[in-house]
């Protein structure tokens, strides 16, 4: 949206998306109603491979909505393909 294209737009877009995801995670810890959803992720007594996918379904839907909105607002370009047809 600022007139960048190619790799600079992709790198800045990924940094912006990562910052939004960090802010979302902080919000899920700070806001009580979101914490009620997010604490499902923190109830795992043994941290293992399943801990990374243990989320309340409502949190997954809300989280994906936030991420999709950011991608649409930032108008991130797709990765260039170097494959031949």
N, CA and C atoms as an extended XYZ file, in Angstrom:
255
Properties=species:S:1:pos:R:3:atomname:S:1:resname:S:1:resid:I:1 pbc="F F F"
N         0.809       -1.196        0.000 N   UNK     1
C         0.000        0.000        0.000 CA  UNK     1
C         0.855        1.263        0.000 C   UNK     1
N         2.124        1.142        0.301 N   UNK     2
C         2.997        2.313        0.285 CA  UNK     2
C         3.802        2.386       -1.002 C   UNK     2
N         3.454        1.605       -1.981 N   UNK     3
C         4.106        1.663       -3.265 CA  UNK     3
C         5.283        0.716       -3.418 C   UNK     3
N         5.516       -0.143       -2.458 N   UNK     4
C         6.596       -1.115       -2.568 CA  UNK     4
C         6.126       -2.322       -3.356 C   UNK     4
N         7.061       -2.958       -4.005 N   UNK     5
C         6.722       -4.198       -4.696 CA  UNK     5
C         7.872       -5.178       -4.540 C   UNK     5
N         7.612       -6.418       -4.866 N   UNK     6
C         8.642       -7.443       -4.800 CA  UNK     6
C         9.056       -7.783       -3.382 C   UNK     6
N        10.331       -8.125       -3.238 N   UNK     7
C        10.835       -8.603       -1.943 CA  UNK     7
C        10.745       -7.582       -0.811 C   UNK     7
N        10.999       -6.275       -1.036 N   UNK     8
C        10.829       -5.330        0.084 CA  UNK     8
C         9.404       -5.343        0.646 C   UNK     8
N         8.417       -5.426       -0.239 N   UNK     9
C         7.018       -5.467        0.218 CA  UNK     9
C         6.749       -6.748        0.989 C   UNK     9
N         7.317       -7.850        0.527 N   UNK    10
C         7.099       -9.126        1.197 CA  UNK    10
C         7.736       -9.111        2.587 C   UNK    10
N         8.978       -8.629        2.672 N   UNK    11
C         9.682       -8.595        3.965 CA  UNK    11
C         8.964       -7.672        4.944 C   UNK    11
N         8.627       -6.459        4.503 N   UNK    12
C         7.912       -5.536        5.394 CA  UNK    12
C         6.524       -6.054        5.763 C   UNK    12
N         5.870       -6.710        4.824 N   UNK    13
C         4.563       -7.297        5.111 CA  UNK    13
C         4.643       -8.397        6.155 C   UNK    13
N         5.666       -9.247        6.044 N   UNK    14
C         5.833      -10.317        7.033 CA  UNK    14
C         6.149       -9.757        8.413 C   UNK    14
N         6.981       -8.702        8.458 N   UNK    15
C         7.283       -8.067        9.750 CA  UNK    15
C         6.015       -7.465       10.349 C   UNK    15
N         5.223       -6.776        9.519 N   UNK    16
C         3.975       -6.180       10.011 CA  UNK    16
C         3.008       -7.253       10.499 C   UNK    16
N         2.877       -8.335        9.747 N   UNK    17
C         1.981       -9.423       10.149 CA  UNK    17
C         2.455      -10.050       11.451 C   UNK    17
N         3.759      -10.227       11.598 N   UNK    18
C         4.308      -10.794       12.827 CA  UNK    18
C         4.028       -9.883       14.023 C   UNK    18
N         4.149       -8.572       13.835 N   UNK    19
C         3.849       -7.635       14.919 CA  UNK    19
C         2.376       -7.688       15.311 C   UNK    19
N         1.501       -7.823       14.329 N   UNK    20
C         0.066       -7.932       14.627 CA  UNK    20
C        -0.218       -9.220       15.397 C   UNK    20
N         0.416      -10.314       14.990 N   UNK    21
C         0.218      -11.594       15.682 CA  UNK    21
C         0.729      -11.503       17.123 C   UNK    21
N         1.863      -10.823       17.326 N   UNK    22
C         2.372      -10.621       18.683 CA  UNK    22
C         1.380       -9.798       19.510 C   UNK    22
N         0.871       -8.715       18.910 N   UNK    23
C        -0.107       -7.884       19.615 CA  UNK    23
C        -1.378       -8.653       19.937 C   UNK    23
N        -1.803       -9.501       19.010 N   UNK    24
C        -2.982      -10.333       19.250 CA  UNK    24
C        -2.735      -11.274       20.427 C   UNK    24
N        -1.569      -11.873       20.467 N   UNK    25
C        -1.246      -12.796       21.556 CA  UNK    25
C        -1.219      -12.061       22.894 C   UNK    25
N        -0.632      -10.867       22.903 N   UNK    26
C        -0.620      -10.063       24.131 CA  UNK    26
C        -2.043       -9.716       24.560 C   UNK    26
N        -2.902       -9.394       23.589 N   UNK    27
C        -4.300       -9.077       23.885 CA  UNK    27
C        -5.015      -10.290       24.488 C   UNK    27
N        -4.735      -11.481       23.955 N   UNK    28
C        -5.380      -12.683       24.484 CA  UNK    28
C        -4.955      -12.969       25.917 C   UNK    28
N        -3.800      -12.485       26.327 N   UNK    29
C        -3.365      -12.642       27.709 CA  UNK    29
C        -3.914      -11.544       28.608 C   UNK    29
N        -4.150      -10.350       28.056 N   UNK    30
C        -4.506       -9.189       28.870 CA  UNK    30
C        -6.005       -8.981       29.057 C   UNK    30
N        -6.810       -9.349       28.079 N   UNK    31
C        -8.254       -9.093       28.136 CA  UNK    31
C        -8.948      -10.347       28.679 C   UNK    31
N        -9.652      -10.215       29.806 N   UNK    32
C       -10.212      -11.401       30.471 CA  UNK    32
C       -11.064      -12.312       29.581 C   UNK    32
N       -11.923      -11.750       28.738 N   UNK    33
C       -12.779      -12.618       27.923 CA  UNK    33
C       -11.951      -13.402       26.898 C   UNK    33
N       -10.892      -12.777       26.368 N   UNK    34
C       -10.025      -13.487       25.437 CA  UNK    34
C        -9.139      -14.491       26.166 C   UNK    34
N        -8.748      -14.136       27.405 N   UNK    35
C        -7.937      -15.062       28.199 CA  UNK    35
C        -8.695      -16.363       28.467 C   UNK    35
N       -10.015      -16.261       28.671 N   UNK    36
C       -10.809      -17.473       28.906 CA  UNK    36
C       -10.718      -18.432       27.731 C   UNK    36
N       -10.624      -17.888       26.518 N   UNK    37
C       -10.454      -18.732       25.338 CA  UNK    37
C        -9.011      -19.235       25.226 C   UNK    37
N        -8.074      -18.339       25.472 N   UNK    38
C        -6.657      -18.646       25.240 CA  UNK    38
C        -6.065      -19.583       26.288 C   UNK    38
N        -6.636      -19.580       27.500 N   UNK    39
C        -6.031      -20.403       28.547 CA  UNK    39
C        -6.141      -21.902       28.260 C   UNK    39
N        -6.986      -22.285       27.313 N   UNK    40
C        -7.026      -23.688       26.874 CA  UNK    40
C        -5.638      -24.106       26.391 C   UNK    40
N        -4.964      -23.190       25.710 N   UNK    41
C        -3.618      -23.444       25.198 CA  UNK    41
C        -2.619      -23.634       26.336 C   UNK    41
N        -2.859      -22.994       27.470 N   UNK    42
C        -1.922      -23.030       28.592 CA  UNK    42
C        -2.261      -24.106       29.635 C   UNK    42
N        -3.306      -24.871       29.418 N   UNK    43
C        -3.680      -25.885       30.405 CA  UNK    43
C        -2.906      -27.185       30.254 C   UNK    43
N        -2.147      -27.316       29.187 N   UNK    44
C        -1.375      -28.537       28.945 CA  UNK    44
C        -0.289      -28.667       30.010 C   UNK    44
N        -0.341      -29.723       30.804 N   UNK    45
C         0.643      -29.917       31.869 CA  UNK    45
C         1.993      -30.370       31.338 C   UNK    45
N         1.989      -31.095       30.241 N   UNK    46
C         3.225      -31.547       29.614 CA  UNK    46
C         3.380      -30.838       28.281 C   UNK    46
N         4.348      -29.916       28.211 N   UNK    47
C         4.562      -29.189       26.965 CA  UNK    47
C         5.210      -30.140       25.966 C   UNK    47
N         4.467      -30.410       24.895 N   UNK    48
C         4.965      -31.289       23.840 CA  UNK    48
C         4.431      -30.787       22.505 C   UNK    48
N         4.510      -31.607       21.493 N   UNK    49
C         4.115      -31.186       20.152 CA  UNK    49
C         2.637      -30.805       20.072 C   UNK    49
N         1.796      -31.377       20.907 N   UNK    50
C         0.360      -31.067       20.845 CA  UNK    50
C         0.034      -29.709       21.463 C   UNK    50
N         0.925      -29.163       22.288 N   UNK    51
C         0.672      -27.874       22.930 CA  UNK    51
C         0.498      -26.770       21.894 C   UNK    51
N         1.229      -26.848       20.795 N   UNK    52
C         1.166      -25.821       19.763 CA  UNK    52
C        -0.120      -25.809       18.969 C   UNK    52
N        -0.922      -26.856       19.085 N   UNK    53
C        -2.184      -26.912       18.340 CA  UNK    53
C        -3.405      -26.997       19.265 C   UNK    53
N        -3.186      -26.795       20.548 N   UNK    54
C        -4.277      -26.891       21.524 CA  UNK    54
C        -4.886      -25.505       21.738 C   UNK    54
N        -5.956      -25.208       21.010 N   UNK    55
C        -6.621      -23.910       21.107 CA  UNK    55
C        -8.125      -24.107       21.131 C   UNK    55
N        -8.822      -23.172       21.765 N   UNK    56
C       -10.277      -23.161       21.755 CA  UNK    56
C       -10.730      -22.846       20.328 C   UNK    56
N       -11.752      -23.534       19.827 N   UNK    57
C       -12.208      -23.281       18.447 CA  UNK    57
C       -12.574      -21.819       18.186 C   UNK    57
N       -13.157      -21.150       19.166 N   UNK    58
C       -13.507      -19.734       18.981 CA  UNK    58
C       -12.252      -18.882       18.849 C   UNK    58
N       -11.182      -19.243       19.554 N   UNK    59
C        -9.927      -18.501       19.420 CA  UNK    59
C        -9.337      -18.689       18.028 C   UNK    59
N        -9.429      -19.887       17.502 N   UNK    60
C        -8.908      -20.153       16.159 CA  UNK    60
C        -9.656      -19.306       15.126 C   UNK    60
N       -10.974      -19.252       15.228 N   UNK    61
C       -11.778      -18.475       14.277 CA  UNK    61
C       -11.455      -16.989       14.393 C   UNK    61
N       -11.392      -16.477       15.618 N   UNK    62
C       -11.075      -15.071       15.830 CA  UNK    62
C        -9.671      -14.745       15.330 C   UNK    62
N        -8.724      -15.600       15.640 N   UNK    63
C        -7.343      -15.399       15.228 CA  UNK    63
C        -7.200      -15.393       13.709 C   UNK    63
N        -7.855      -16.315       13.039 N   UNK    64
C        -7.783      -16.359       11.575 CA  UNK    64
C        -8.444      -15.124       10.964 C   UNK    64
N        -9.520      -14.662       11.557 N   UNK    65
C       -10.170      -13.443       11.070 CA  UNK    65
C        -9.256      -12.233       11.165 C   UNK    65
N        -8.536      -12.120       12.281 N   UNK    66
C        -7.591      -11.011       12.458 CA  UNK    66
C        -6.487      -11.099       11.410 C   UNK    66
N        -5.925      -12.278       11.225 N   UNK    67
C        -4.832      -12.453       10.257 CA  UNK    67
C        -5.302      -12.171        8.827 C   UNK    67
N        -6.479      -12.650        8.467 N   UNK    68
C        -6.988      -12.402        7.119 CA  UNK    68
C        -7.248      -10.915        6.895 C   UNK    68
N        -7.761      -10.229        7.908 N   UNK    69
C        -8.004       -8.793        7.786 CA  UNK    69
C        -6.700       -8.033        7.573 C   UNK    69
N        -5.656       -8.413        8.288 N   UNK    70
C        -4.359       -7.745        8.136 CA  UNK    70
C        -3.800       -7.970        6.735 C   UNK    70
N        -3.896       -9.189        6.235 N   UNK    71
C        -3.402       -9.478        4.884 CA  UNK    71
C        -4.171       -8.648        3.858 C   UNK    71
N        -5.479       -8.514        4.022 N   UNK    72
C        -6.273       -7.713        3.095 CA  UNK    72
C        -5.940       -6.225        3.199 C   UNK    72
N        -5.782       -5.722        4.414 N   UNK    73
C        -5.483       -4.304        4.608 CA  UNK    73
C        -4.098       -3.963        4.061 C   UNK    73
N        -3.115       -4.834        4.313 N   UNK    74
C        -1.758       -4.566        3.837 CA  UNK    74
C        -1.592       -4.847        2.354 C   UNK    74
N        -2.531       -5.561        1.752 N   UNK    75
C        -2.464       -5.921        0.330 CA  UNK    75
C        -1.114       -6.563        0.009 C   UNK    75
N        -0.750       -7.571        0.791 N   UNK    76
C         0.545       -8.217        0.619 CA  UNK    76
C         0.635       -8.921       -0.736 C   UNK    76
N         1.772       -8.764       -1.415 N   UNK    77
C         1.932       -9.460       -2.693 CA  UNK    77
C         2.215      -10.946       -2.462 C   UNK    77
N         1.946      -11.741       -3.461 N   UNK    78
C         2.273      -13.160       -3.350 CA  UNK    78
C         3.751      -13.352       -3.651 C   UNK    78
N         4.296      -14.464       -3.197 N   UNK    79
C         5.693      -14.753       -3.458 CA  UNK    79
C         5.902      -14.999       -4.954 C   UNK    79
N         6.986      -14.473       -5.502 N   UNK    80
C         7.242      -14.722       -6.921 CA  UNK    80
C         7.567      -16.197       -7.158 C   UNK    80
N         7.090      -16.721       -8.252 N   UNK    81
C         7.329      -18.116       -8.590 CA  UNK    81
C         8.406      -18.206       -9.657 C   UNK    81
N         9.423      -19.019       -9.385 N   UNK    82
C        10.494      -19.194      -10.371 CA  UNK    82
C        10.350      -20.524      -11.099 C   UNK    82
N         9.161      -21.122      -10.983 N   UNK    83
C         8.947      -22.416      -11.630 CA  UNK    83
C         8.591      -22.212      -13.110 C   UNK    83
N         8.989      -23.174      -13.912 N   UNK    84
C         8.672      -23.088      -15.330 CA  UNK    84
C         7.503      -24.023      -15.632 C   UNK    84
N         6.731      -23.670      -16.614 N   UNK    85
C         5.559      -24.483      -16.950 CA  UNK    85
C         5.806      -25.277      -18.167 C   UNK    85
